Amino acid sequence: ETFGPRLPLPFEFVQTDTVSLSVVRGGGKLAVLFQSWDILEVEIWVTSKIEPDAVTWESKVFLKVSLRQVIHPMFQFLEGSSFFIDEEKKVAIVIDKEDDLNIQPTRNTAYIIGVDGSLKKVDLGESTYKPLACSYLPSLIQPN
């Protein structure tokens, strides 16, 4: 099986920006997290239609919040961060590593971000320095 051409994202980005892709619960949709390195504003966009050679994005961004005010003026999610969204509860959960040189060992952290700009930070414990992934798998595996 092969992949077709790259499909367009709803934003322009450069190599230093954070971009992460996730499956939306219920399947049939994708979400993409974008955080520009210079303004540190997080946006999450959701697809409205996916076809083999085309993708359509919702006309309105699912979540848009400035982390300068809620976390730190220079905070940026690390490359390799994973996330998922709950469209009904209107939240995104981003799994990341605490990137603070004063904190040793590094900690895994979940950031629960509401579309209203609310934020809750949850410590998930010491990092093992292995890639941390947390995402929803849409009915590929049926529970026993």
DSSP file with accessible surface (Angstrom, degrees, kcal/mol):
  #  RESIDUE AA STRUCTURE BP1 BP2  ACC     N-H-->O    O-->H-N    N-H-->O    O-->H-N    TCO  KAPPA ALPHA  PHI   PSI    X-CA   Y-CA   Z-CA
    1    1 A E              0   0  239      0, 0.0     2,-0.3     0, 0.0     0, 0.0   0.000 360.0 360.0 360.0 141.4    0.0    0.0    0.0
    2    2 A T        -     0   0  130      0, 0.0     2,-0.3     0, 0.0     0, 0.0  -0.866 360.0-118.9-123.7 159.5    1.3    3.5   -0.8
    3    3 A F        -     0   0  204     -2,-0.3     3,-0.1     1,-0.1     0, 0.0  -0.696  25.4-134.5 -92.9 149.6    0.4    7.0    0.4
    4    4 A G        -     0   0   54     -2,-0.3    -1,-0.1     1,-0.2     3,-0.1   0.025  49.6 -46.8 -84.4-160.6   -0.8    9.6   -2.0
    5    5 A P  S    S-     0   0   87      0, 0.0    -1,-0.2     0, 0.0     2,-0.2  -0.243  70.1 -88.3 -68.9 157.1    0.3   13.2   -2.2
    6    6 A R        -     0   0  248     -3,-0.1    47,-0.0     1,-0.1    -3,-0.0  -0.474  45.2-136.8 -62.6 135.5    0.7   15.3    0.9
    7    7 A L        -     0   0   59     -2,-0.2    47,-0.1     1,-0.1    -1,-0.1  -0.688  25.7 -95.5 -98.2 151.1   -2.5   17.0    1.7
    8    8 A P        -     0   0   88      0, 0.0    -1,-0.1     0, 0.0    47,-0.0  -0.306  28.8-141.7 -70.7 144.7   -2.7   20.7    2.8
    9    9 A L        -     0   0   57      2,-0.3    48,-0.0     1,-0.0    46,-0.0  -0.656  26.4-113.3 -93.4 160.8   -2.8   21.8    6.4
   10   10 A P  S    S+     0   0   40      0, 0.0     2,-0.3     0, 0.0    -1,-0.0   0.255  95.3  39.9 -81.8  17.1   -5.0   24.8    7.4
   11   11 A F  S    S-     0   0   25      2,-0.0     2,-0.3     0, 0.0    -2,-0.3  -0.981  81.3-110.7-154.2 162.4   -1.9   26.9    8.3
   12   12 A E        -     0   0  182     -2,-0.3     2,-0.3     0, 0.0     0, 0.0  -0.770  40.8-179.6 -94.0 144.7    1.6   27.7    7.1
   13   13 A F        -     0   0  105     -2,-0.3     2,-0.3     4,-0.1    23,-0.0  -0.968  19.8-147.0-145.2 161.2    4.5   26.4    9.3
   14   14 A V    >   -     0   0   76     -2,-0.3     3,-2.0     4,-0.0    23,-0.1  -0.777  41.6 -94.4-120.5 170.2    8.3   26.4    9.6
   15   15 A Q  T 3  S+     0   0  189      1,-0.3    -1,-0.0    -2,-0.3    -2,-0.0   0.772 120.7  55.9 -59.0 -29.2   10.6   23.7   10.9
   16   16 A T  T 3  S+     0   0   87      2,-0.1    -1,-0.3     0, 0.0     2,-0.1   0.553  88.9  95.6 -84.4  -6.6   10.8   25.3   14.4
   17   17 A D  S <  S-     0   0   21     -3,-2.0     2,-0.5    19,-0.1    19,-0.2  -0.437  79.9-116.6 -76.6 158.6    7.0   25.2   14.9
   18   18 A T  E     +A   35   0A  11     17,-2.7    17,-2.5    -2,-0.1     2,-0.4  -0.871  37.6 172.6 -96.9 126.0    5.3   22.3   16.8
   19   19 A V  E     +A   34   0A  56     -2,-0.5     2,-0.3    15,-0.2    61,-0.3  -0.999   1.0 172.0-134.8 130.5    2.9   20.3   14.6
   20   20 A S  E     -A   33   0A  22     13,-2.0    13,-3.1    -2,-0.4     2,-0.3  -0.999  18.0-147.0-142.0 142.8    1.3   17.1   15.8
   21   21 A L  E     +A   32   0A 108     -2,-0.3     2,-0.3    11,-0.2    11,-0.2  -0.853  19.8 173.3-112.5 143.7   -1.4   14.9   14.2
   22   22 A S  E     -A   31   0A   7      9,-2.7     9,-3.1    -2,-0.3     2,-0.4  -0.983  32.1-114.6-146.2 155.8   -4.1   12.8   16.0
   23   23 A V  E     -A   30   0A  43     -2,-0.3   113,-0.4   113,-0.3     2,-0.3  -0.744  34.0-126.7 -88.9 138.3   -7.2   10.8   15.3
   24   24 A V    >   -     0   0    4      5,-2.2     3,-2.1    -2,-0.4     5,-0.4  -0.689  34.0 -96.2 -86.9 138.4  -10.5   12.2   16.6
   25   25 A R  T 3  S+     0   0  159     60,-0.6    62,-0.1    -2,-0.3    -1,-0.1  -0.204 112.7  35.9 -51.8 136.8  -12.6    9.9   18.8
   26   26 A G  T 3  S-     0   0   62     -3,-0.1    -1,-0.3   111,-0.0    -2,-0.0   0.214 110.7-115.5  98.9 -14.5  -15.3    8.2   16.7
   27   27 A G  S <  S+     0   0   27     -3,-2.1     3,-0.1     2,-0.1   112,-0.0   0.143  87.2  83.9  72.6 167.6  -13.0    7.9   13.7
   28   28 A G  S    S+     0   0   70      1,-0.2     2,-0.3   110,-0.1    22,-0.2   0.362  84.9  76.4  83.9  -7.0  -13.3    9.5   10.3
   29   29 A K        -     0   0   62     -5,-0.4    -5,-2.2    20,-0.1     2,-0.3  -0.966  59.7-154.6-134.2 153.2  -11.7   12.7   11.4
   30   30 A L  E     -A   23   0A  53     -2,-0.3    17,-2.6    -7,-0.2     2,-0.4  -0.886   6.4-154.8-119.2 155.7   -8.2   13.9   12.1
   31   31 A A  E     -AB  22  46A   0     -9,-3.1    -9,-2.7    -2,-0.3     2,-0.4  -0.965   4.5-159.3-126.4 146.8   -7.0   16.8   14.3
   32   32 A V  E     -AB  21  45A   2     13,-2.4    13,-2.3    -2,-0.4     2,-0.4  -0.995   6.1-150.0-129.5 130.7   -3.8   18.7   13.9
   33   33 A L  E     -AB  20  44A   3    -13,-3.1   -13,-2.0    -2,-0.4     2,-0.4  -0.858  16.4-173.9 -97.2 134.2   -2.1   20.7   16.7
   34   34 A F  E     +AB  19  43A  19      9,-3.0     9,-2.7    -2,-0.4     2,-0.4  -0.997  11.0 175.1-132.0 129.1   -0.1   23.8   15.6
   35   35 A Q  E     -AB  18  42A   0    -17,-2.5   -17,-2.7    -2,-0.4     2,-0.2  -0.931  23.5-141.8-134.7 111.4    2.1   26.0   17.9
   36   36 A S     >  -     0   0   14      5,-0.9     4,-1.7    -2,-0.4     5,-0.2  -0.505  11.5-136.2 -70.9 138.4    4.1   28.7   16.2
   37   37 A W  T  4 S+     0   0  130     -2,-0.2    -1,-0.1     1,-0.2   -20,-0.1   0.770  99.0  46.4 -67.1 -24.4    7.6   29.2   17.8
   38   38 A D  T  4 S+     0   0   79      1,-0.1    -1,-0.2     3,-0.1    -2,-0.0   0.860 123.8  25.2 -94.1 -33.1    7.3   33.0   17.7
   39   39 A I  T  4 S-     0   0   83      2,-0.1    29,-0.2    35,-0.0    -2,-0.2   0.602  86.8-145.1-106.8 -11.6    3.8   33.7   19.1
   40   40 A L     <  +     0   0    4     -4,-1.7    27,-1.6     1,-0.2     2,-0.4   0.780  45.2 147.3  56.1  31.7    3.4   30.5   21.2
   41   41 A E  E     - C   0  66A  52     25,-0.2    -5,-0.9    -5,-0.2     2,-0.4  -0.833  41.2-139.0 -97.4 133.6   -0.3   30.3   20.5
   42   42 A V  E     -BC  35  65A   0     23,-3.0    23,-2.2    -2,-0.4     2,-0.4  -0.818  21.4-178.5 -95.8 132.4   -1.8   26.8   20.2
   43   43 A E  E     -BC  34  64A  28     -9,-2.7    -9,-3.0    -2,-0.4     2,-0.5  -0.983  10.0-164.7-125.4 141.1   -4.3   26.0   17.5
   44   44 A I  E     -BC  33  63A   1     19,-2.3    18,-1.9    -2,-0.4    19,-1.5  -0.993   9.8-169.3-125.8 124.3   -6.1   22.7   17.0
   45   45 A W  E     -B   32   0A  39    -13,-2.3   -13,-2.4    -2,-0.5     2,-0.4  -0.847   5.7-153.9-111.1 148.1   -7.9   22.2   13.7
   46   46 A V  E     -B   31   0A   3     -2,-0.3    12,-3.0    14,-0.3   -15,-0.2  -0.953  18.6-119.5-123.8 140.2  -10.3   19.3   12.8
   47   47 A T  E     -D   57   0B   0    -17,-2.6    10,-0.3    -2,-0.4     3,-0.1  -0.444  16.3-169.3 -73.8 148.9  -11.0   17.9    9.4
   48   48 A S  E    S+     0   0B  55      8,-3.3     2,-0.3     1,-0.4     9,-0.2   0.629  77.2  14.2-106.0 -22.8  -14.6   17.9    8.1
   49   49 A K  E     -D   56   0B 114      7,-1.7     7,-2.9     2,-0.0     2,-0.4  -0.971  60.5-168.4-155.4 133.9  -13.9   15.6    5.1
   50   50 A I  E     +D   55   0B  73     -2,-0.3     5,-0.2     5,-0.2     7,-0.0  -0.993  14.1 166.6-127.4 125.9  -11.1   13.3    4.1
   51   51 A E  E >   -D   54   0B  85      3,-3.1     3,-1.0    -2,-0.4    -2,-0.0  -0.859  51.4 -97.0-127.5 166.1  -10.8   11.8    0.7
   52   52 A P  T 3  S+     0   0  115      0, 0.0   -48,-0.2     0, 0.0     3,-0.1   0.848 122.6  20.5 -55.0 -35.7   -7.9    9.9   -0.9
   53   53 A D  T 3  S+     0   0  119    -49,-0.1     2,-0.3     1,-0.1    -3,-0.0   0.221 125.4  44.9-119.4  13.7   -6.7   13.1   -2.7
   54   54 A A  E <   -D   51   0B  40     -3,-1.0    -3,-3.1   -47,-0.1     2,-0.4  -0.996  52.2-165.8-155.5 152.1   -8.3   15.9   -0.8
   55   55 A V  E     -D   50   0B  23     -2,-0.3     2,-0.4    -5,-0.2    -5,-0.2  -0.995   7.4-158.1-138.9 142.2   -8.9   17.1    2.8
   56   56 A T  E     -D   49   0B  71     -7,-2.9    -8,-3.3    -2,-0.4    -7,-1.7  -0.985  11.0-151.0-121.1 135.1  -11.3   19.8    4.0
   57   57 A W  E     -D   47   0B  42     -2,-0.4   -10,-0.2   -10,-0.3     4,-0.1  -0.771  31.3 -94.6-104.0 147.2  -10.8   21.5    7.4
   58   58 A E        -     0   0   73    -12,-3.0    -1,-0.1    -2,-0.3   -12,-0.1  -0.272  33.2-126.5 -52.7 144.9  -13.5   22.9    9.6
   59   59 A S  S    S+     0   0  123      2,-0.1     2,-0.4   -14,-0.0    -1,-0.1   0.761  94.6  55.0 -71.3 -21.2  -13.9   26.6    8.8
   60   60 A K  S    S-     0   0  168    -14,-0.1   -14,-0.3     2,-0.0    -2,-0.1  -0.923  93.3-113.4-115.5 135.9  -13.5   27.5   12.5
   61   61 A V        -     0   0   31     -2,-0.4   -16,-0.2     1,-0.1     3,-0.2  -0.361  17.6-140.1 -64.1 140.9  -10.6   26.4   14.6
   62   62 A F  S    S+     0   0   37    -18,-1.9     2,-0.3     1,-0.3   -17,-0.2   0.916  83.8   5.7 -69.3 -43.5  -11.5   23.9   17.4
   63   63 A L  E     +C   44   0A   3    -19,-1.5   -19,-2.3    53,-0.0     2,-0.3  -0.998  60.2 173.2-144.6 137.2   -9.2   25.4   20.0
   64   64 A K  E     +C   43   0A 110     -2,-0.3     2,-0.3    51,-0.3   -21,-0.2  -0.919  18.4 152.3-146.2 115.7   -7.0   28.6   20.0
   65   65 A V  E     -C   42   0A  14    -23,-2.2   -23,-3.0    -2,-0.3     2,-0.6  -0.999  40.7-126.1-147.7 143.6   -5.3   29.7   23.2
   66   66 A S  E  >  -C   41   0A  22     -2,-0.3     4,-0.7   -25,-0.2     3,-0.5  -0.809  12.9-164.2 -89.7 123.6   -2.2   31.7   24.1
   67   67 A L  H  >>S+     0   0    0    -27,-1.6     4,-2.4    -2,-0.6     5,-1.4   0.581  77.4  83.1 -83.4  -9.9    0.1   29.7   26.5
   68   68 A R  H  45S+     0   0  103    -28,-0.3    -1,-0.2   -29,-0.2     6,-0.1   0.895  99.7  36.8 -57.3 -39.2    2.0   32.9   27.4
   69   69 A Q  H  45S+     0   0  163     -3,-0.5    -1,-0.2     1,-0.1    -2,-0.2   0.795 123.8  38.5 -86.9 -29.2   -0.7   33.8   29.9
   70   70 A V  H  <5S+     0   0   58     -4,-0.7    -2,-0.2     2,-0.2    -3,-0.1   0.721 132.6   7.5-100.0 -21.1   -1.6   30.4   31.2
   71   71 A I  T  <5S-     0   0   46     -4,-2.4    -3,-0.2     1,-0.2    -4,-0.1   0.662 119.9 -37.7-119.9 -66.4    1.8   28.5   31.4
   72   72 A H    > < -     0   0  102     -5,-1.4     3,-1.7     3,-0.1    -1,-0.2  -0.957  48.1-111.9-165.3 146.1    4.8   30.6   30.7
   73   73 A P  T 3  S+     0   0   72      0, 0.0    -5,-0.2     0, 0.0    -4,-0.1   0.767 118.7  32.8 -59.2 -24.7    5.7   33.4   28.4
   74   74 A M  T 3  S+     0   0  130     -6,-0.1     2,-0.2    -7,-0.1    -6,-0.1   0.131  86.4 139.2-118.3  22.6    8.2   31.2   26.4
   75   75 A F    <   +     0   0   29     -3,-1.7     2,-0.3    -8,-0.1    -8,-0.2  -0.471  20.5 169.4 -75.2 133.4    6.4   27.8   26.7
   76   76 A Q        -     0   0   52     -2,-0.2     2,-0.1    -9,-0.0   -39,-0.0  -0.994  36.2-114.5-141.2 136.3    6.4   25.5   23.7
   77   77 A F        -     0   0    3     -2,-0.3     2,-0.1     1,-0.1     3,-0.1  -0.388  42.1-110.0 -63.2 146.6    5.3   21.9   23.5
   78   78 A L    >   -     0   0   50     19,-0.2     3,-1.7     1,-0.1    -1,-0.1  -0.392  35.0 -90.7 -78.3 155.4    8.2   19.6   22.5
   79   79 A E  T 3  S+     0   0  188      1,-0.3    -1,-0.1    -2,-0.1     3,-0.1  -0.408 116.5  34.3 -59.9 135.0    8.6   17.9   19.2
   80   80 A G  T 3  S+     0   0   66      1,-0.3    -1,-0.3   -61,-0.3    52,-0.2   0.467  80.9 147.8  94.3   1.0    7.0   14.5   19.5
   81   81 A S    <   -     0   0    9     -3,-1.7    -1,-0.3    52,-0.1     2,-0.3  -0.388  34.5-149.3 -63.7 145.4    4.2   15.6   21.9
   82   82 A S  E     +E   95   0C  17     13,-1.6    13,-3.3    50,-0.1     2,-0.3  -0.828  18.9 173.6-115.5 160.8    1.0   13.7   21.4
   83   83 A F  E     -E   94   0C   2     -2,-0.3     2,-0.3    11,-0.3    11,-0.2  -0.976  15.7-165.9-155.4 163.6   -2.6   14.9   22.0
   84   84 A F  E     -E   93   0C  54      9,-1.7     9,-2.9    -2,-0.3     2,-0.3  -0.969  14.8-140.9-148.5 162.0   -6.2   14.0   21.6
   85   85 A I  E     -E   92   0C   6     -2,-0.3   -60,-0.6   -62,-0.3     2,-0.5  -0.881   7.6-148.7-124.2 155.6   -9.4   16.0   21.7
   86   86 A D  E  >> -E   91   0C  32      5,-2.7     5,-1.6    -2,-0.3     4,-1.0  -0.954  11.5-168.8-119.2 105.0  -12.9   15.5   23.1
   87   87 A E  T  45S+     0   0   66     -2,-0.5    -1,-0.1     1,-0.2     5,-0.0   0.855  85.5  50.8 -64.7 -35.3  -15.3   17.4   20.9
   88   88 A E  T  45S+     0   0  181      1,-0.2    -1,-0.2    -3,-0.1    -2,-0.0   0.927 117.4  37.1 -68.5 -45.9  -18.2   17.0   23.3
   89   89 A K  T  45S-     0   0  157      2,-0.1    -1,-0.2    25,-0.0    -2,-0.2   0.521 105.2-131.6 -83.2  -8.4  -16.4   18.2   26.4
   90   90 A K  T  <5 +     0   0  117     -4,-1.0    25,-2.2     1,-0.2     2,-0.3   0.918  62.0 122.7  58.3  49.4  -14.5   20.8   24.3
   91   91 A V  E   < -EF  86 114C  33     -5,-1.6    -5,-2.7    23,-0.2     2,-0.4  -0.955  48.6-151.0-135.0 157.4  -11.1   20.0   25.6
   92   92 A A  E     -EF  85 113C   0     21,-2.6    21,-3.1    -2,-0.3     2,-0.5  -0.971   8.6-154.0-122.8 143.4   -7.7   18.9   24.3
   93   93 A I  E     -EF  84 112C  39     -9,-2.9    -9,-1.7    -2,-0.4     2,-0.5  -0.980  10.2-167.7-119.7 118.9   -5.2   16.8   26.3
   94   94 A V  E     -EF  83 111C   1     17,-2.6    17,-2.7    -2,-0.5     2,-0.5  -0.933   8.3-152.8-109.6 125.6   -1.6   17.3   25.3
   95   95 A I  E     +EF  82 110C  10    -13,-3.3   -13,-1.6    -2,-0.5     2,-0.3  -0.878  33.3 149.0 -99.6 125.0    1.0   14.8   26.6
   96   96 A D  E     - F   0 109C   8     13,-3.0    13,-3.4    -2,-0.5     2,-0.4  -0.867  46.0-102.3-145.6 173.0    4.4   16.3   26.9
   97   97 A K  E     - F   0 108C  42     -2,-0.3     2,-0.5    11,-0.2    11,-0.2  -0.867  39.2-111.0-103.3 140.1    7.6   16.2   28.9
   98   98 A E        -     0   0   27      9,-3.8     2,-0.9    -2,-0.4     9,-0.4  -0.593  31.0-160.6 -68.2 117.0    8.4   18.9   31.5
   99   99 A D        +     0   0  117     -2,-0.5     2,-0.5     7,-0.1    -1,-0.1  -0.622  40.4 129.4-106.2  72.3   11.3   20.7   29.9
  100  100 A D    >   -     0   0   60     -2,-0.9     3,-1.9     3,-0.3    -2,-0.1  -0.980  49.2-152.8-130.0 117.2   12.8   22.5   32.8
  101  101 A L  T 3  S+     0   0  145     -2,-0.5    -1,-0.1     1,-0.3     5,-0.0   0.733  97.4  60.3 -62.6 -20.3   16.6   22.2   33.5
  102  102 A N  T 3  S+     0   0  149      1,-0.1     2,-0.7    -3,-0.0    -1,-0.3   0.601  93.2  75.1 -81.6 -12.5   15.9   22.8   37.2
  103  103 A I  S <  S-     0   0   57     -3,-1.9    -3,-0.3    -5,-0.0     4,-0.1  -0.900  74.7-154.9-104.9 112.4   13.7   19.6   37.4
  104  104 A Q  S    S+     0   0  127     -2,-0.7     2,-0.2     1,-0.1    -3,-0.0  -0.999  74.0  34.8-129.3 131.2   15.7   16.4   37.3
  105  105 A P  S    S-     0   0   45      0, 0.0    -1,-0.1     0, 0.0    23,-0.1   0.611 101.4-112.1 -75.1 166.6   14.6   13.8   36.4
  106  106 A T        -     0   0   25     -2,-0.2    21,-3.2    21,-0.1     2,-0.3  -0.296  32.7-140.6 -62.1 145.4   12.4   15.0   33.6
  107  107 A R  E     - G   0 126C  73     -9,-0.4    -9,-3.8    19,-0.3     2,-0.4  -0.854   7.4-126.4-112.3 146.5    8.6   14.6   34.3
  108  108 A N  E     -FG  97 125C  17     17,-3.2    16,-3.0    -2,-0.3    17,-0.6  -0.742  35.0-170.2 -84.7 138.4    5.8   13.5   32.0
  109  109 A T  E     -FG  96 123C   3    -13,-3.4   -13,-3.0    -2,-0.4     2,-0.5  -0.987  19.7-151.5-136.5 140.0    3.0   16.0   32.0
  110  110 A A  E     -FG  95 122C   8     12,-2.8    12,-3.0    -2,-0.4     2,-0.6  -0.942  11.2-159.2-107.5 132.1   -0.6   16.2   30.7
  111  111 A Y  E     -FG  94 121C   1    -17,-2.7   -17,-2.6    -2,-0.5     2,-0.7  -0.961   1.8-160.6-111.3 115.7   -2.0   19.6   29.8
  112  112 A I  E     -FG  93 120C  51      8,-3.1     8,-2.0    -2,-0.6     2,-0.5  -0.887  15.4-173.5 -98.4 112.3   -5.8   19.7   29.7
  113  113 A I  E     -FG  92 119C   2    -21,-3.1   -21,-2.6    -2,-0.7     6,-0.2  -0.937  10.8-149.9-116.0 123.5   -6.8   22.7   27.7
  114  114 A G  E >   -F   91   0C   3      4,-2.4     3,-2.2    -2,-0.5   -23,-0.2  -0.577  26.2-120.1 -87.3 154.5  -10.3   23.9   27.4
  115  115 A V  T 3  S+     0   0   55    -25,-2.2   -51,-0.3     1,-0.3   -24,-0.1   0.729 115.8  64.1 -65.0 -16.2  -11.6   25.8   24.3
  116  116 A D  T 3  S-     0   0  128    -26,-0.3    -1,-0.3   -53,-0.1   -25,-0.1   0.408 125.6-102.2 -84.7   2.2  -12.4   28.6   26.8
  117  117 A G  S <  S+     0   0   21     -3,-2.2    -2,-0.1     1,-0.3   -52,-0.0   0.408  75.0 143.3  93.5  -2.6   -8.7   29.0   27.6
  118  118 A S        -     0   0   62     -5,-0.0    -4,-2.4     1,-0.0     2,-0.4  -0.329  30.4-163.4 -69.7 154.3   -8.8   27.1   30.9
  119  119 A L  E     -G  113   0C  52     -6,-0.2     2,-0.4   -49,-0.1    -6,-0.2  -0.998  16.8-175.6-143.7 137.2   -5.8   24.9   31.7
  120  120 A K  E     -G  112   0C 135     -8,-2.0    -8,-3.1    -2,-0.4     2,-0.5  -0.999  14.5-153.5-130.7 130.1   -5.1   22.1   34.1
  121  121 A K  E     -G  111   0C 105     -2,-0.4     2,-0.5   -10,-0.2   -10,-0.2  -0.907  10.9-168.9-105.8 127.2   -1.6   20.6   34.4
  122  122 A V  E     -G  110   0C  49    -12,-3.0   -12,-2.8    -2,-0.5     2,-0.5  -0.972  18.2-136.1-123.0 124.0   -1.3   17.0   35.6
  123  123 A D  E     -G  109   0C  92     -2,-0.5   -14,-0.2   -14,-0.2     3,-0.1  -0.659  17.1-173.7 -77.3 122.1    2.0   15.3   36.6
  124  124 A L  E     -     0   0C  89    -16,-3.0   -15,-0.2    -2,-0.5    -1,-0.1   0.356  46.8-101.6 -99.5   3.8    2.1   11.8   35.1
  125  125 A G  E     -G  108   0C  19    -17,-0.6   -17,-3.2     2,-0.0    -1,-0.3  -0.415  61.3 -19.0 106.9 178.8    5.3   10.8   36.9
  126  126 A E  E     -G  107   0C 119    -19,-0.2   -19,-0.3    -2,-0.1     2,-0.2  -0.309  65.3-119.0 -64.9 139.5    9.0   10.5   36.1
  127  127 A S        -     0   0    2    -21,-3.2   -21,-0.1     1,-0.1    -1,-0.1  -0.557  11.7-158.3 -79.4 142.3   10.1   10.2   32.5
  128  128 A T        -     0   0   96     -2,-0.2    -1,-0.1     2,-0.2   -21,-0.1   0.290  43.7-116.6 -97.5   5.4   11.9    7.1   31.3
  129  129 A Y  S    S+     0   0  143      1,-0.3    -2,-0.1   -23,-0.1     3,-0.0   0.628  78.8 123.4  65.1  14.2   13.3    9.1   28.3
  130  130 A K  S    S-     0   0  142      1,-0.1    -1,-0.3     0, 0.0    -2,-0.2  -0.716  79.6 -81.0 -93.8 157.1   11.3    6.8   26.0
  131  131 A P        -     0   0  131      0, 0.0     2,-0.6     0, 0.0    -1,-0.1  -0.319  45.6-143.1 -57.5 135.1    8.9    8.4   23.5
  132  132 A L        +     0   0   54    -52,-0.2     2,-0.4   -37,-0.1   -50,-0.1  -0.914  25.3 173.4-105.7 120.0    5.6    9.1   25.3
  133  133 A A        +     0   0   86     -2,-0.6     2,-0.3   -52,-0.1   -52,-0.1  -0.984  12.0 168.5-129.7 140.5    2.5    8.6   23.2
  134  134 A C        +     0   0   52     -2,-0.4     2,-0.3   -39,-0.1   -39,-0.2  -0.872  20.9 141.0-149.8 111.5   -1.1    8.7   24.2
  135  135 A S        -     0   0   64     -2,-0.3     2,-0.4   -53,-0.1   -51,-0.1  -0.972  49.0-101.9-149.4 164.0   -3.7    8.7   21.5
  136  136 A Y        -     0   0   75   -113,-0.4  -113,-0.3    -2,-0.3    -2,-0.0  -0.735  24.9-151.2 -91.5 132.2   -7.1    7.3   20.8
  137  137 A L        -     0   0  110     -2,-0.4     2,-1.0     4,-0.1     4,-0.2  -0.920  19.2-132.0-103.7 116.3   -7.4    4.3   18.5
  138  138 A P        -     0   0   28      0, 0.0  -110,-0.1     0, 0.0  -114,-0.0  -0.544  61.9 -57.9 -76.6  98.9  -10.8    4.3   16.7
  139  139 A S  S    S+     0   0   79     -2,-1.0     3,-0.1     1,-0.2    -2,-0.0   0.663  94.3 127.7  43.2  28.9  -12.3    0.8   17.0
  140  140 A L  S    S+     0   0  135      1,-0.2     2,-0.5    -3,-0.1    -1,-0.2   0.809  76.6  40.1 -75.9 -30.0   -9.4   -1.0   15.3
  141  141 A I  S    S-     0   0  130     -4,-0.2    -1,-0.2     0, 0.0    -2,-0.1  -0.977  82.8-143.4-121.3 123.3   -9.3   -3.3   18.3
  142  142 A Q        -     0   0  137     -2,-0.5     2,-0.0    -3,-0.1    -2,-0.0  -0.704  23.6-120.2 -85.8 130.5  -12.5   -4.6   19.8
  143  143 A P              0   0  115      0, 0.0    -1,-0.1     0, 0.0     0, 0.0  -0.379 360.0 360.0 -67.0 149.9  -12.4   -4.9   23.6
  144  144 A N              0   0  216     -2,-0.0     0, 0.0     0, 0.0     0, 0.0  -0.348 360.0 360.0 -70.1 360.0  -13.1   -8.4   25.0
